[in-house]
Structure formats: C-alpha cells, structure tokens
Amino acid sequence: MRILVVCGAGASSTFVAQRVRHAAHDRGLSYTAFAGTDRSLPIDLDAADMVLVGPHLADSLERIERDAAARGVVVVLLPDDVFTDLSGTRTLDLVEQAVHNSPARDTDPLDA
C-alpha cells in the first residue's frame, strides 16, 4: 500500500510518513509512506492508495476527499495529537482501520 501524508508545507508530513514507514516495517507490512503538500496533492494522488491528511488541513478535507474519490483513494483525517505518536504505531492503526472499513475496490491496497 502506498500512503501519502499531506500537510501544508511538507515538513510535518515528512515526520509522520517516516514514522508510519518504520511502524509498518516493524509489523512486517510492505507499506510505503511518503510526504506531500496540499499544493502537490493533485499530482501525488496518482501515486497513492491512501491519503493521511494533517489535522491543520481539516478545512480542506471535503475538497481532498472529492479529489481522492475520483481516483479511488481512501482519505483519513489525522487527529490533532498525531505528532505525539513518535513510534507511528497509533497512526498505522488508523491506516489499518481505514483499510478494513473501506468499501471493496477493484484492487486490494494490501496487494500494492
């Protein structure tokens, strides 16, 4: 699964993406996570199965969900305290929950 973490400028999303990557590796999951910005989102969506949206972009969530839905990408709004998840495990749990709650798709994101 390819996970895009989006924030305003890309700095905080880089930390979250790195932590999710490490947590996934520790669980034996072949997930990739990469950082993006709100401005790069239209391009980055094409390379993602899931988008984790920084809490400070909550006002843009409806637009992000609309753009992501057109590409079959799942969107998760991260909680306000996401940056305190230093191990990435709680954030990865949100990813796993979203995967299991998402509607059936033509391609299983777990296979990517």
C-alpha positions as CSV (number, residue, x, y, z in Angstrom):
1,M,0.0,0.0,0.0
2,R,1.2,3.5,-0.9
3,I,0.4,6.1,1.8
4,L,0.5,9.8,1.1
5,V,0.8,12.0,4.2
6,V,-0.3,15.6,3.4
7,C,0.3,18.8,5.3
8,G,0.6,22.4,4.4
9,A,4.3,22.8,3.7
10,G,5.6,19.2,3.8
11,A,7.7,19.3,7.0
12,S,5.3,17.7,9.5
13,S,4.1,15.2,6.9
14,T,7.7,14.0,6.4
15,F,8.0,13.1,10.1
16,V,4.6,11.3,10.1
17,A,5.4,9.4,6.9
18,Q,8.8,8.3,8.2
19,R,7.2,7.1,11.5
20,V,4.4,5.2,9.6
21,R,7.1,3.5,7.4
22,H,9.1,2.3,10.4
23,A,6.0,1.1,12.2
24,A,4.8,-0.8,9.1
25,H,8.2,-2.3,8.7
26,D,8.3,-3.4,12.3
27,R,4.9,-5.2,11.7
28,G,6.2,-6.9,8.6
29,L,3.9,-4.8,6.3
30,S,5.1,-3.8,2.9
31,Y,3.6,-0.3,3.1
32,T,5.3,2.7,1.7
33,A,4.6,6.2,3.0
34,F,5.7,9.5,1.5
35,A,5.1,13.1,2.3
36,G,3.3,15.7,0.2
37,T,1.8,19.1,0.4
38,D,-1.6,20.5,-0.2
39,R,-0.2,22.1,-3.4
40,S,1.3,18.8,-4.7
41,L,-1.8,16.8,-3.9
42,P,-3.3,16.7,-7.4
43,I,-0.1,15.0,-8.7
44,D,0.7,13.0,-5.6
45,L,-2.8,11.4,-5.5
46,D,-1.9,9.4,-8.6
47,A,0.8,7.5,-6.7
48,A,-1.3,6.8,-3.6
49,D,-3.8,4.3,-2.3
50,M,-4.5,6.3,0.9
51,V,-4.1,9.9,2.0
52,L,-3.5,10.8,5.6
53,V,-4.5,14.5,6.0
54,G,-2.8,16.6,8.6
55,P,-5.3,18.0,11.2
56,H,-4.5,21.6,10.2
57,L,-6.0,20.9,6.8
58,A,-9.4,19.9,8.2
59,D,-10.9,22.9,6.4
60,S,-9.8,21.4,3.1
61,L,-11.0,17.8,3.8
62,E,-14.1,18.0,1.6
63,R,-12.0,19.0,-1.4
64,I,-9.4,16.4,-0.7
65,E,-12.0,13.7,-0.3
66,R,-13.6,14.7,-3.6
67,D,-10.2,14.7,-5.5
68,A,-9.2,11.4,-3.9
69,A,-12.6,9.7,-4.5
70,A,-12.2,10.4,-8.2
71,R,-9.0,8.2,-8.1
72,G,-10.3,5.6,-5.7
73,V,-8.0,6.8,-2.9
74,V,-9.0,6.4,0.8
75,V,-8.7,9.6,2.9
76,V,-8.1,9.7,6.7
77,L,-8.1,12.9,8.7
78,L,-5.4,12.6,11.3
79,P,-6.1,13.5,14.9
80,D,-4.8,16.8,16.4
81,D,-2.3,14.9,18.5
82,V,-0.8,12.9,15.7
83,F,2.6,14.5,16.1
84,T,2.9,13.0,19.6
85,D,2.8,9.5,18.1
86,L,6.6,9.2,17.9
87,S,6.6,5.4,17.1
88,G,4.0,5.8,14.3
89,T,2.1,2.8,15.7
90,R,-1.1,4.7,16.6
91,T,-1.1,6.3,13.1
92,L,-0.5,2.9,11.5
93,D,-3.5,1.6,13.5
94,L,-5.6,4.4,11.8
95,V,-4.4,3.2,8.4
96,E,-5.2,-0.4,9.2
97,Q,-8.7,0.6,10.5
98,A,-9.4,2.6,7.3
99,V,-8.2,-0.3,5.1
100,H,-10.6,-2.7,6.8
101,N,-13.5,-0.2,6.8
102,S,-13.1,1.0,3.2
103,P,-15.6,-0.2,0.5
104,A,-14.4,-3.1,-1.7
105,R,-12.3,-1.8,-4.6
106,D,-11.2,-3.4,-7.8
107,T,-7.6,-3.7,-6.5
108,D,-6.8,-4.5,-2.9
109,P,-4.5,-1.8,-1.5
110,L,-2.8,-4.5,0.6
111,D,-1.6,-6.1,-2.6
112,A,0.2,-3.0,-3.8
